Amino acid sequence: MQPLGKSLIVLGLVIAAVGVAITLGGKIDWLGRLPGDINIRRDNFSFHFPLTTCLLLSALISFILWLIRR
């Protein structure tokens, strides 16, 4: 039962982190507008791909999960 308890704790922390990110998401203006994020605007077309933001968030999540597993 101990692995199940750890899994539920991690799942709860992830859900809480997502909730905080959604709540504070509008207040972090630079997220999604980092250098390296692709933003193309034409007359009737707009394309946005936050490449650098995705890489930064992936590295942060990987680091946090590494700390938890350690």
CHARMM internal coordinates of N, CA and C (Angstrom, degrees):
IC EDIT
DIST 1 N 1 CA 1.4434
DIST 1 CA 1 C 1.5265
ANGL 1 N 1 CA 1 C 112.14
DIST 1 C 2 N 1.3121
ANGL 1 CA 1 C 2 N 117.56
DIHE 1 N 1 CA 1 C 2 N -19.09
DIST 2 N 2 CA 1.4602
ANGL 1 C 2 N 2 CA 119.62
DIHE 1 CA 1 C 2 N 2 CA -177.92
DIST 2 CA 2 C 1.5312
ANGL 2 N 2 CA 2 C 112.44
DIHE 1 C 2 N 2 CA 2 C -64.29
DIST 2 C 3 N 1.3548
ANGL 2 CA 2 C 3 N 120.12
DIHE 2 N 2 CA 2 C 3 N -42.61
DIST 3 N 3 CA 1.4734
ANGL 2 C 3 N 3 CA 118.50
DIHE 2 CA 2 C 3 N 3 CA 177.44
DIST 3 CA 3 C 1.5303
ANGL 3 N 3 CA 3 C 112.52
DIHE 2 C 3 N 3 CA 3 C -62.70
DIST 3 C 4 N 1.3216
ANGL 3 CA 3 C 4 N 117.13
DIHE 3 N 3 CA 3 C 4 N -35.01
DIST 4 N 4 CA 1.4600
ANGL 3 C 4 N 4 CA 119.98
DIHE 3 CA 3 C 4 N 4 CA 177.93
DIST 4 CA 4 C 1.5264
ANGL 4 N 4 CA 4 C 110.46
DIHE 3 C 4 N 4 CA 4 C -64.19
DIST 4 C 5 N 1.3230
ANGL 4 CA 4 C 5 N 117.30
DIHE 4 N 4 CA 4 C 5 N -40.88
DIST 5 N 5 CA 1.4621
ANGL 4 C 5 N 5 CA 121.24
DIHE 4 CA 4 C 5 N 5 CA 178.26
DIST 5 CA 5 C 1.5173
ANGL 5 N 5 CA 5 C 112.16
DIHE 4 C 5 N 5 CA 5 C -62.53
DIST 5 C 6 N 1.3366
ANGL 5 CA 5 C 6 N 116.49
DIHE 5 N 5 CA 5 C 6 N -43.78
DIST 6 N 6 CA 1.4670
ANGL 5 C 6 N 6 CA 120.05
DIHE 5 CA 5 C 6 N 6 CA 178.11
DIST 6 CA 6 C 1.5262
ANGL 6 N 6 CA 6 C 111.09
DIHE 5 C 6 N 6 CA 6 C -63.36
DIST 6 C 7 N 1.3295
ANGL 6 CA 6 C 7 N 115.49
DIHE 6 N 6 CA 6 C 7 N -40.64
DIST 7 N 7 CA 1.4657
ANGL 6 C 7 N 7 CA 119.60
DIHE 6 CA 6 C 7 N 7 CA 179.78
DIST 7 CA 7 C 1.5244
ANGL 7 N 7 CA 7 C 110.87
DIHE 6 C 7 N 7 CA 7 C -63.49
DIST 7 C 8 N 1.3266
ANGL 7 CA 7 C 8 N 116.61
DIHE 7 N 7 CA 7 C 8 N -40.97
DIST 8 N 8 CA 1.4701
ANGL 7 C 8 N 8 CA 119.69
DIHE 7 CA 7 C 8 N 8 CA 179.15
DIST 8 CA 8 C 1.5205
ANGL 8 N 8 CA 8 C 111.62
DIHE 7 C 8 N 8 CA 8 C -67.13
DIST 8 C 9 N 1.3178
ANGL 8 CA 8 C 9 N 117.65
DIHE 8 N 8 CA 8 C 9 N -36.44
DIST 9 N 9 CA 1.4643
ANGL 8 C 9 N 9 CA 120.84
DIHE 8 CA 8 C 9 N 9 CA 177.25
DIST 9 CA 9 C 1.5223
ANGL 9 N 9 CA 9 C 110.53
DIHE 8 C 9 N 9 CA 9 C -65.05
DIST 9 C 10 N 1.3311
ANGL 9 CA 9 C 10 N 116.77
DIHE 9 N 9 CA 9 C 10 N -45.69
DIST 10 N 10 CA 1.4721
ANGL 9 C 10 N 10 CA 120.69
DIHE 9 CA 9 C 10 N 10 CA 179.28
DIST 10 CA 10 C 1.5230
ANGL 10 N 10 CA 10 C 110.05
DIHE 9 C 10 N 10 CA 10 C -63.73
DIST 10 C 11 N 1.3300
ANGL 10 CA 10 C 11 N 117.74
DIHE 10 N 10 CA 10 C 11 N -41.75
DIST 11 N 11 CA 1.4546
ANGL 10 C 11 N 11 CA 121.02
DIHE 10 CA 10 C 11 N 11 CA 178.78
DIST 11 CA 11 C 1.5292
ANGL 11 N 11 CA 11 C 110.63
DIHE 10 C 11 N 11 CA 11 C -62.28
DIST 11 C 12 N 1.3278
ANGL 11 CA 11 C 12 N 117.04
DIHE 11 N 11 CA 11 C 12 N -41.24
DIST 12 N 12 CA 1.4599
ANGL 11 C 12 N 12 CA 120.81
DIHE 11 CA 11 C 12 N 12 CA 177.24
DIST 12 CA 12 C 1.5177
ANGL 12 N 12 CA 12 C 112.57
DIHE 11 C 12 N 12 CA 12 C -63.21
DIST 12 C 13 N 1.3373
ANGL 12 CA 12 C 13 N 116.31
DIHE 12 N 12 CA 12 C 13 N -40.85
DIST 13 N 13 CA 1.4682
ANGL 12 C 13 N 13 CA 120.12
DIHE 12 CA 12 C 13 N 13 CA 177.99
DIST 13 CA 13 C 1.5229
ANGL 13 N 13 CA 13 C 111.37
DIHE 12 C 13 N 13 CA 13 C -65.36
DIST 13 C 14 N 1.3256
ANGL 13 CA 13 C 14 N 116.35
DIHE 13 N 13 CA 13 C 14 N -38.53
DIST 14 N 14 CA 1.4667
ANGL 13 C 14 N 14 CA 120.25
DIHE 13 CA 13 C 14 N 14 CA 178.83
DIST 14 CA 14 C 1.5258
ANGL 14 N 14 CA 14 C 110.12
DIHE 13 C 14 N 14 CA 14 C -65.39
DIST 14 C 15 N 1.3256
ANGL 14 CA 14 C 15 N 116.69
DIHE 14 N 14 CA 14 C 15 N -43.44
DIST 15 N 15 CA 1.4598
ANGL 14 C 15 N 15 CA 120.01
DIHE 14 CA 14 C 15 N 15 CA 179.04
DIST 15 CA 15 C 1.5313
ANGL 15 N 15 CA 15 C 110.63
DIHE 14 C 15 N 15 CA 15 C -63.65
DIST 15 C 16 N 1.3392
ANGL 15 CA 15 C 16 N 116.59
DIHE 15 N 15 CA 15 C 16 N -41.01
DIST 16 N 16 CA 1.4698
ANGL 15 C 16 N 16 CA 120.23
DIHE 15 CA 15 C 16 N 16 CA 177.67
DIST 16 CA 16 C 1.5239
ANGL 16 N 16 CA 16 C 110.98
DIHE 15 C 16 N 16 CA 16 C -64.00
DIST 16 C 17 N 1.3327
ANGL 16 CA 16 C 17 N 117.52
DIHE 16 N 16 CA 16 C 17 N -40.87
DIST 17 N 17 CA 1.4605
ANGL 16 C 17 N 17 CA 121.42
DIHE 16 CA 16 C 17 N 17 CA 179.67
DIST 17 CA 17 C 1.5239
ANGL 17 N 17 CA 17 C 111.15
DIHE 16 C 17 N 17 CA 17 C -64.52
DIST 17 C 18 N 1.3220
ANGL 17 CA 17 C 18 N 116.64
DIHE 17 N 17 CA 17 C 18 N -40.08
DIST 18 N 18 CA 1.4650
ANGL 17 C 18 N 18 CA 120.15
DIHE 17 CA 17 C 18 N 18 CA 177.77
DIST 18 CA 18 C 1.5266
ANGL 18 N 18 CA 18 C 109.79
DIHE 17 C 18 N 18 CA 18 C -65.02
DIST 18 C 19 N 1.3192
ANGL 18 CA 18 C 19 N 117.07
DIHE 18 N 18 CA 18 C 19 N -40.85
DIST 19 N 19 CA 1.4680
ANGL 18 C 19 N 19 CA 120.50
DIHE 18 CA 18 C 19 N 19 CA 177.75
DIST 19 CA 19 C 1.5154
ANGL 19 N 19 CA 19 C 112.37
DIHE 18 C 19 N 19 CA 19 C -61.63
DIST 19 C 20 N 1.3354
ANGL 19 CA 19 C 20 N 116.54
DIHE 19 N 19 CA 19 C 20 N -42.91
DIST 20 N 20 CA 1.4669
ANGL 19 C 20 N 20 CA 120.57
DIHE 19 CA 19 C 20 N 20 CA 177.67
DIST 20 CA 20 C 1.5267
ANGL 20 N 20 CA 20 C 110.35
DIHE 19 C 20 N 20 CA 20 C -64.93
DIST 20 C 21 N 1.3272
ANGL 20 CA 20 C 21 N 116.68
DIHE 20 N 20 CA 20 C 21 N -41.51
DIST 21 N 21 CA 1.4654
ANGL 20 C 21 N 21 CA 120.61
DIHE 20 CA 20 C 21 N 21 CA -179.88
DIST 21 CA 21 C 1.5294
ANGL 21 N 21 CA 21 C 111.14
DIHE 20 C 21 N 21 CA 21 C -63.45
DIST 21 C 22 N 1.3254
ANGL 21 CA 21 C 22 N 116.73
DIHE 21 N 21 CA 21 C 22 N -39.77
DIST 22 N 22 CA 1.4673
ANGL 21 C 22 N 22 CA 119.61
DIHE 21 CA 21 C 22 N 22 CA 179.02
DIST 22 CA 22 C 1.5233
ANGL 22 N 22 CA 22 C 110.37
DIHE 21 C 22 N 22 CA 22 C -68.60
DIST 22 C 23 N 1.3353
ANGL 22 CA 22 C 23 N 116.22
DIHE 22 N 22 CA 22 C 23 N -40.09
DIST 23 N 23 CA 1.4585
ANGL 22 C 23 N 23 CA 120.16
DIHE 22 CA 22 C 23 N 23 CA -179.58
DIST 23 CA 23 C 1.5259
ANGL 23 N 23 CA 23 C 111.87
DIHE 22 C 23 N 23 CA 23 C -66.26
DIST 23 C 24 N 1.3200
ANGL 23 CA 23 C 24 N 117.06
DIHE 23 N 23 CA 23 C 24 N -43.46
DIST 24 N 24 CA 1.4595
ANGL 23 C 24 N 24 CA 121.11
DIHE 23 CA 23 C 24 N 24 CA -176.75
DIST 24 CA 24 C 1.5289
ANGL 24 N 24 CA 24 C 113.05
DIHE 23 C 24 N 24 CA 24 C -93.82
DIST 24 C 25 N 1.3129
ANGL 24 CA 24 C 25 N 117.75
DIHE 24 N 24 CA 24 C 25 N -0.89
DIST 25 N 25 CA 1.4574
ANGL 24 C 25 N 25 CA 121.90
DIHE 24 CA 24 C 25 N 25 CA -175.46
DIST 25 CA 25 C 1.5121
ANGL 25 N 25 CA 25 C 114.39
DIHE 24 C 25 N 25 CA 25 C -57.88
DIST 25 C 26 N 1.3141
ANGL 25 CA 25 C 26 N 117.34
DIHE 25 N 25 CA 25 C 26 N -38.21
DIST 26 N 26 CA 1.4590
ANGL 25 C 26 N 26 CA 120.20
DIHE 25 CA 25 C 26 N 26 CA -179.63
DIST 26 CA 26 C 1.5183
ANGL 26 N 26 CA 26 C 113.39
DIHE 25 C 26 N 26 CA 26 C -73.68
DIST 26 C 27 N 1.3328
ANGL 26 CA 26 C 27 N 117.32
DIHE 26 N 26 CA 26 C 27 N -19.22
DIST 27 N 27 CA 1.4553
ANGL 26 C 27 N 27 CA 121.16
DIHE 26 CA 26 C 27 N 27 CA -177.99
DIST 27 CA 27 C 1.5237
ANGL 27 N 27 CA 27 C 112.53
DIHE 26 C 27 N 27 CA 27 C -88.68
DIST 27 C 28 N 1.3142
ANGL 27 CA 27 C 28 N 116.91
DIHE 27 N 27 CA 27 C 28 N -11.53
DIST 28 N 28 CA 1.4689
ANGL 27 C 28 N 28 CA 121.23
DIHE 27 CA 27 C 28 N 28 CA 178.59
DIST 28 CA 28 C 1.5220
ANGL 28 N 28 CA 28 C 106.82
DIHE 27 C 28 N 28 CA 28 C -100.47
DIST 28 C 29 N 1.3291
ANGL 28 CA 28 C 29 N 116.69
DIHE 28 N 28 CA 28 C 29 N 86.77
DIST 29 N 29 CA 1.4623
ANGL 28 C 29 N 29 CA 121.76
DIHE 28 CA 28 C 29 N 29 CA -173.50
DIST 29 CA 29 C 1.5210
ANGL 29 N 29 CA 29 C 113.21
DIHE 28 C 29 N 29 CA 29 C -68.26
DIST 29 C 30 N 1.3308
ANGL 29 CA 29 C 30 N 118.05
DIHE 29 N 29 CA 29 C 30 N -31.55
DIST 30 N 30 CA 1.4568
ANGL 29 C 30 N 30 CA 120.68
DIHE 29 CA 29 C 30 N 30 CA -174.38
DIST 30 CA 30 C 1.5271
ANGL 30 N 30 CA 30 C 112.14
DIHE 29 C 30 N 30 CA 30 C -77.27
DIST 30 C 31 N 1.3378
ANGL 30 CA 30 C 31 N 117.86
DIHE 30 N 30 CA 30 C 31 N -16.94
DIST 31 N 31 CA 1.4624
ANGL 30 C 31 N 31 CA 120.36
DIHE 30 CA 30 C 31 N 31 CA -179.92
DIST 31 CA 31 C 1.5236
ANGL 31 N 31 CA 31 C 109.34
DIHE 30 C 31 N 31 CA 31 C -72.04
DIST 31 C 32 N 1.3076
ANGL 31 CA 31 C 32 N 116.32
DIHE 31 N 31 CA 31 C 32 N 119.87
DIST 32 N 32 CA 1.4552
ANGL 31 C 32 N 32 CA 121.30
DIHE 31 CA 31 C 32 N 32 CA -175.11
DIST 32 CA 32 C 1.5112
ANGL 32 N 32 CA 32 C 112.94
DIHE 31 C 32 N 32 CA 32 C 98.76
DIST 32 C 33 N 1.3227
ANGL 32 CA 32 C 33 N 117.22
DIHE 32 N 32 CA 32 C 33 N -5.34
DIST 33 N 33 CA 1.4673
ANGL 32 C 33 N 33 CA 122.01
DIHE 32 CA 32 C 33 N 33 CA 178.90
DIST 33 CA 33 C 1.5211
ANGL 33 N 33 CA 33 C 110.98
DIHE 32 C 33 N 33 CA 33 C -127.54
DIST 33 C 34 N 1.3115
ANGL 33 CA 33 C 34 N 116.31
DIHE 33 N 33 CA 33 C 34 N 32.35
DIST 34 N 34 CA 1.4557
ANGL 33 C 34 N 34 CA 120.82
DIHE 33 CA 33 C 34 N 34 CA -179.86
DIST 34 CA 34 C 1.5193
ANGL 34 N 34 CA 34 C 110.28
DIHE 33 C 34 N 34 CA 34 C -79.21
DIST 34 C 35 N 1.3380
ANGL 34 CA 34 C 35 N 117.47
DIHE 34 N 34 CA 34 C 35 N 158.37
DIST 35 N 35 CA 1.4618
ANGL 34 C 35 N 35 CA 119.08
DIHE 34 CA 34 C 35 N 35 CA 173.94
DIST 35 CA 35 C 1.5319
ANGL 35 N 35 CA 35 C 109.29
DIHE 34 C 35 N 35 CA 35 C -61.63
DIST 35 C 36 N 1.2889
ANGL 35 CA 35 C 36 N 116.76
DIHE 35 N 35 CA 35 C 36 N 129.67
DIST 36 N 36 CA 1.4578
ANGL 35 C 36 N 36 CA 121.45
DIHE 35 CA 35 C 36 N 36 CA -177.84
DIST 36 CA 36 C 1.5169
ANGL 36 N 36 CA 36 C 112.37
DIHE 35 C 36 N 36 CA 36 C 106.83
DIST 36 C 37 N 1.3287
ANGL 36 CA 36 C 37 N 118.02
DIHE 36 N 36 CA 36 C 37 N -13.96
DIST 37 N 37 CA 1.4552
ANGL 36 C 37 N 37 CA 121.15
DIHE 36 CA 36 C 37 N 37 CA 173.65
DIST 37 CA 37 C 1.5227
ANGL 37 N 37 CA 37 C 108.25
DIHE 36 C 37 N 37 CA 37 C -75.47
DIST 37 C 38 N 1.3064
ANGL 37 CA 37 C 38 N 116.40
DIHE 37 N 37 CA 37 C 38 N 136.21
DIST 38 N 38 CA 1.4627
ANGL 37 C 38 N 38 CA 121.86
DIHE 37 CA 37 C 38 N 38 CA -175.13
DIST 38 CA 38 C 1.5258
ANGL 38 N 38 CA 38 C 109.20
DIHE 37 C 38 N 38 CA 38 C -92.81
DIST 38 C 39 N 1.3111
ANGL 38 CA 38 C 39 N 115.96
DIHE 38 N 38 CA 38 C 39 N 125.25
DIST 39 N 39 CA 1.4577
ANGL 38 C 39 N 39 CA 121.90
DIHE 38 CA 38 C 39 N 39 CA 179.63
DIST 39 CA 39 C 1.5235
ANGL 39 N 39 CA 39 C 108.05
DIHE 38 C 39 N 39 CA 39 C -138.63
DIST 39 C 40 N 1.3299
ANGL 39 CA 39 C 40 N 116.34
DIHE 39 N 39 CA 39 C 40 N 113.29
DIST 40 N 40 CA 1.4660
ANGL 39 C 40 N 40 CA 121.87
DIHE 39 CA 39 C 40 N 40 CA -179.30
DIST 40 CA 40 C 1.5187
ANGL 40 N 40 CA 40 C 108.36
DIHE 39 C 40 N 40 CA 40 C -119.25
DIST 40 C 41 N 1.3372
ANGL 40 CA 40 C 41 N 115.78
DIHE 40 N 40 CA 40 C 41 N 127.39
DIST 41 N 41 CA 1.4600
ANGL 40 C 41 N 41 CA 120.86
DIHE 40 CA 40 C 41 N 41 CA 177.94
DIST 41 CA 41 C 1.5197
ANGL 41 N 41 CA 41 C 109.29
DIHE 40 C 41 N 41 CA 41 C -126.09
DIST 41 C 42 N 1.3070
ANGL 41 CA 41 C 42 N 115.36
DIHE 41 N 41 CA 41 C 42 N 127.38
DIST 42 N 42 CA 1.4620
ANGL 41 C 42 N 42 CA 122.68
DIHE 41 CA 41 C 42 N 42 CA 176.34
DIST 42 CA 42 C 1.5242
ANGL 42 N 42 CA 42 C 108.04
DIHE 41 C 42 N 42 CA 42 C -122.09
DIST 42 C 43 N 1.2960
ANGL 42 CA 42 C 43 N 117.11
DIHE 42 N 42 CA 42 C 43 N -171.07
DIST 43 N 43 CA 1.4638
ANGL 42 C 43 N 43 CA 120.95
DIHE 42 CA 42 C 43 N 43 CA -178.53
DIST 43 CA 43 C 1.5275
ANGL 43 N 43 CA 43 C 112.17
DIHE 42 C 43 N 43 CA 43 C -57.29
DIST 43 C 44 N 1.3213
ANGL 43 CA 43 C 44 N 117.46
DIHE 43 N 43 CA 43 C 44 N -59.82
DIST 44 N 44 CA 1.4635
ANGL 43 C 44 N 44 CA 121.53
DIHE 43 CA 43 C 44 N 44 CA -177.22
DIST 44 CA 44 C 1.5225
ANGL 44 N 44 CA 44 C 111.83
DIHE 43 C 44 N 44 CA 44 C -115.98
DIST 44 C 45 N 1.3207
ANGL 44 CA 44 C 45 N 117.39
DIHE 44 N 44 CA 44 C 45 N 24.87
DIST 45 N 45 CA 1.4590
ANGL 44 C 45 N 45 CA 120.69
DIHE 44 CA 44 C 45 N 45 CA -173.51
DIST 45 CA 45 C 1.5265
ANGL 45 N 45 CA 45 C 109.64
DIHE 44 C 45 N 45 CA 45 C -145.78
DIST 45 C 46 N 1.3118
ANGL 45 CA 45 C 46 N 114.54
DIHE 45 N 45 CA 45 C 46 N 139.22
DIST 46 N 46 CA 1.4543
ANGL 45 C 46 N 46 CA 120.47
DIHE 45 CA 45 C 46 N 46 CA 177.69
DIST 46 CA 46 C 1.5292
ANGL 46 N 46 CA 46 C 108.10
DIHE 45 C 46 N 46 CA 46 C -140.08
DIST 46 C 47 N 1.3387
ANGL 46 CA 46 C 47 N 117.02
DIHE 46 N 46 CA 46 C 47 N 132.32
DIST 47 N 47 CA 1.4588
ANGL 46 C 47 N 47 CA 121.83
DIHE 46 CA 46 C 47 N 47 CA -179.60
DIST 47 CA 47 C 1.5215
ANGL 47 N 47 CA 47 C 108.27
DIHE 46 C 47 N 47 CA 47 C -133.97
DIST 47 C 48 N 1.3243
ANGL 47 CA 47 C 48 N 115.73
DIHE 47 N 47 CA 47 C 48 N 128.73
DIST 48 N 48 CA 1.4643
ANGL 47 C 48 N 48 CA 120.91
DIHE 47 CA 47 C 48 N 48 CA 179.78
DIST 48 CA 48 C 1.5122
ANGL 48 N 48 CA 48 C 108.25
DIHE 47 C 48 N 48 CA 48 C -132.54
DIST 48 C 49 N 1.3327
ANGL 48 CA 48 C 49 N 117.27
DIHE 48 N 48 CA 48 C 49 N 123.76
DIST 49 N 49 CA 1.4552
ANGL 48 C 49 N 49 CA 122.82
DIHE 48 CA 48 C 49 N 49 CA 175.89
DIST 49 CA 49 C 1.5267
ANGL 49 N 49 CA 49 C 108.04
DIHE 48 C 49 N 49 CA 49 C -131.47
DIST 49 C 50 N 1.3359
ANGL 49 CA 49 C 50 N 117.48
DIHE 49 N 49 CA 49 C 50 N 107.47
DIST 50 N 50 CA 1.4645
ANGL 49 C 50 N 50 CA 121.21
DIHE 49 CA 49 C 50 N 50 CA -176.70
DIST 50 CA 50 C 1.5258
ANGL 50 N 50 CA 50 C 112.00
DIHE 49 C 50 N 50 CA 50 C -80.03
DIST 50 C 51 N 1.3104
ANGL 50 CA 50 C 51 N 117.51
DIHE 50 N 50 CA 50 C 51 N 73.12
DIST 51 N 51 CA 1.4569
ANGL 50 C 51 N 51 CA 122.94
DIHE 50 CA 50 C 51 N 51 CA -175.19
DIST 51 CA 51 C 1.5284
ANGL 51 N 51 CA 51 C 111.92
DIHE 50 C 51 N 51 CA 51 C -62.63
DIST 51 C 52 N 1.3088
ANGL 51 CA 51 C 52 N 118.16
DIHE 51 N 51 CA 51 C 52 N -52.18
DIST 52 N 52 CA 1.4632
ANGL 51 C 52 N 52 CA 121.78
DIHE 51 CA 51 C 52 N 52 CA -178.67
DIST 52 CA 52 C 1.5265
ANGL 52 N 52 CA 52 C 111.01
DIHE 51 C 52 N 52 CA 52 C -65.48
DIST 52 C 53 N 1.3060
ANGL 52 CA 52 C 53 N 117.37
DIHE 52 N 52 CA 52 C 53 N -39.02
DIST 53 N 53 CA 1.4579
ANGL 52 C 53 N 53 CA 120.87
DIHE 52 CA 52 C 53 N 53 CA 178.02
DIST 53 CA 53 C 1.5207
ANGL 53 N 53 CA 53 C 110.50
DIHE 52 C 53 N 53 CA 53 C -62.67
DIST 53 C 54 N 1.3292
ANGL 53 CA 53 C 54 N 117.59
DIHE 53 N 53 CA 53 C 54 N -42.26
DIST 54 N 54 CA 1.4697
ANGL 53 C 54 N 54 CA 121.08
DIHE 53 CA 53 C 54 N 54 CA 178.25
DIST 54 CA 54 C 1.5248
ANGL 54 N 54 CA 54 C 110.92
DIHE 53 C 54 N 54 CA 54 C -62.60
DIST 54 C 55 N 1.3190
ANGL 54 CA 54 C 55 N 117.19
DIHE 54 N 54 CA 54 C 55 N -43.21
DIST 55 N 55 CA 1.4559
ANGL 54 C 55 N 55 CA 120.43
DIHE 54 CA 54 C 55 N 55 CA 179.24
DIST 55 CA 55 C 1.5248
ANGL 55 N 55 CA 55 C 111.67
DIHE 54 C 55 N 55 CA 55 C -64.64
DIST 55 C 56 N 1.3185
ANGL 55 CA 55 C 56 N 116.69
DIHE 55 N 55 CA 55 C 56 N -41.48
DIST 56 N 56 CA 1.4653
ANGL 55 C 56 N 56 CA 121.17
DIHE 55 CA 55 C 56 N 56 CA 178.87
DIST 56 CA 56 C 1.5300
ANGL 56 N 56 CA 56 C 111.47
DIHE 55 C 56 N 56 CA 56 C -64.41
DIST 56 C 57 N 1.3183
ANGL 56 CA 56 C 57 N 117.24
DIHE 56 N 56 CA 56 C 57 N -45.70
DIST 57 N 57 CA 1.4557
ANGL 56 C 57 N 57 CA 120.39
DIHE 56 CA 56 C 57 N 57 CA 178.73
DIST 57 CA 57 C 1.5260
ANGL 57 N 57 CA 57 C 111.74
DIHE 56 C 57 N 57 CA 57 C -66.14
DIST 57 C 58 N 1.3165
ANGL 57 CA 57 C 58 N 117.80
DIHE 57 N 57 CA 57 C 58 N -37.56
DIST 58 N 58 CA 1.4526
ANGL 57 C 58 N 58 CA 121.40
DIHE 57 CA 57 C 58 N 58 CA 177.50
DIST 58 CA 58 C 1.5245
ANGL 58 N 58 CA 58 C 111.04
DIHE 57 C 58 N 58 CA 58 C -63.18
DIST 58 C 59 N 1.3179
ANGL 58 CA 58 C 59 N 117.32
DIHE 58 N 58 CA 58 C 59 N -43.63
DIST 59 N 59 CA 1.4647
ANGL 58 C 59 N 59 CA 120.75
DIHE 58 CA 58 C 59 N 59 CA 178.06
DIST 59 CA 59 C 1.5228
ANGL 59 N 59 CA 59 C 111.06
DIHE 58 C 59 N 59 CA 59 C -64.12
DIST 59 C 60 N 1.3293
ANGL 59 CA 59 C 60 N 117.19
DIHE 59 N 59 CA 59 C 60 N -40.46
DIST 60 N 60 CA 1.4580
ANGL 59 C 60 N 60 CA 121.38
DIHE 59 CA 59 C 60 N 60 CA 179.38
DIST 60 CA 60 C 1.5296
ANGL 60 N 60 CA 60 C 111.55
DIHE 59 C 60 N 60 CA 60 C -65.27
DIST 60 C 61 N 1.3185
ANGL 60 CA 60 C 61 N 117.15
DIHE 60 N 60 CA 60 C 61 N -45.13
DIST 61 N 61 CA 1.4607
ANGL 60 C 61 N 61 CA 121.02
DIHE 60 CA 60 C 61 N 61 CA 178.75
DIST 61 CA 61 C 1.5216
ANGL 61 N 61 CA 61 C 111.07
DIHE 60 C 61 N 61 CA 61 C -65.40
DIST 61 C 62 N 1.3330
ANGL 61 CA 61 C 62 N 117.36
DIHE 61 N 61 CA 61 C 62 N -40.10
DIST 62 N 62 CA 1.4701
ANGL 61 C 62 N 62 CA 120.46
DIHE 61 CA 61 C 62 N 62 CA 177.81
DIST 62 CA 62 C 1.5241
ANGL 62 N 62 CA 62 C 110.98
DIHE 61 C 62 N 62 CA 62 C -63.02
DIST 62 C 63 N 1.3224
ANGL 62 CA 62 C 63 N 117.40
DIHE 62 N 62 CA 62 C 63 N -40.04
DIST 63 N 63 CA 1.4582
ANGL 62 C 63 N 63 CA 121.11
DIHE 62 CA 62 C 63 N 63 CA 178.69
DIST 63 CA 63 C 1.5283
ANGL 63 N 63 CA 63 C 111.29
DIHE 62 C 63 N 63 CA 63 C -65.20
DIST 63 C 64 N 1.3278
ANGL 63 CA 63 C 64 N 116.46
DIHE 63 N 63 CA 63 C 64 N -42.90
DIST 64 N 64 CA 1.4636
ANGL 63 C 64 N 64 CA 120.41
DIHE 63 CA 63 C 64 N 64 CA 179.36
DIST 64 CA 64 C 1.5289
ANGL 64 N 64 CA 64 C 110.61
DIHE 63 C 64 N 64 CA 64 C -64.07
DIST 64 C 65 N 1.3224
ANGL 64 CA 64 C 65 N 117.56
DIHE 64 N 64 CA 64 C 65 N -43.85
DIST 65 N 65 CA 1.4597
ANGL 64 C 65 N 65 CA 120.40
DIHE 64 CA 64 C 65 N 65 CA 177.92
DIST 65 CA 65 C 1.5231
ANGL 65 N 65 CA 65 C 111.52
DIHE 64 C 65 N 65 CA 65 C -65.86
DIST 65 C 66 N 1.3114
ANGL 65 CA 65 C 66 N 118.39
DIHE 65 N 65 CA 65 C 66 N -35.13
DIST 66 N 66 CA 1.4660
ANGL 65 C 66 N 66 CA 121.30
DIHE 65 CA 65 C 66 N 66 CA 175.87
DIST 66 CA 66 C 1.5238
ANGL 66 N 66 CA 66 C 110.44
DIHE 65 C 66 N 66 CA 66 C -63.47
DIST 66 C 67 N 1.3325
ANGL 66 CA 66 C 67 N 116.64
DIHE 66 N 66 CA 66 C 67 N -41.53
DIST 67 N 67 CA 1.4674
ANGL 66 C 67 N 67 CA 120.06
DIHE 66 CA 66 C 67 N 67 CA 177.52
DIST 67 CA 67 C 1.5276
ANGL 67 N 67 CA 67 C 111.92
DIHE 66 C 67 N 67 CA 67 C -63.86
DIST 67 C 68 N 1.3309
ANGL 67 CA 67 C 68 N 116.83
DIHE 67 N 67 CA 67 C 68 N -39.12
DIST 68 N 68 CA 1.4603
ANGL 67 C 68 N 68 CA 120.67
DIHE 67 CA 67 C 68 N 68 CA -179.50
DIST 68 CA 68 C 1.5335
ANGL 68 N 68 CA 68 C 110.33
DIHE 67 C 68 N 68 CA 68 C -66.58
DIST 68 C 69 N 1.3235
ANGL 68 CA 68 C 69 N 117.06
DIHE 68 N 68 CA 68 C 69 N -43.32
DIST 69 N 69 CA 1.4711
ANGL 68 C 69 N 69 CA 120.48
DIHE 68 CA 68 C 69 N 69 CA -178.36
DIST 69 CA 69 C 1.5177
ANGL 69 N 69 CA 69 C 112.57
DIHE 68 C 69 N 69 CA 69 C -70.96
DIST 69 C 70 N 1.2913
ANGL 69 CA 69 C 70 N 117.52
DIHE 69 N 69 CA 69 C 70 N -22.21
DIST 70 N 70 CA 1.4539
ANGL 69 C 70 N 70 CA 122.07
DIHE 69 CA 69 C 70 N 70 CA -177.72
DIST 70 CA 70 C 1.4715
ANGL 70 N 70 CA 70 C 108.93
DIHE 69 C 70 N 70 CA 70 C -74.02
END
COOR INIT
IC SEED 1 N 1 CA 1 C
IC BUILD
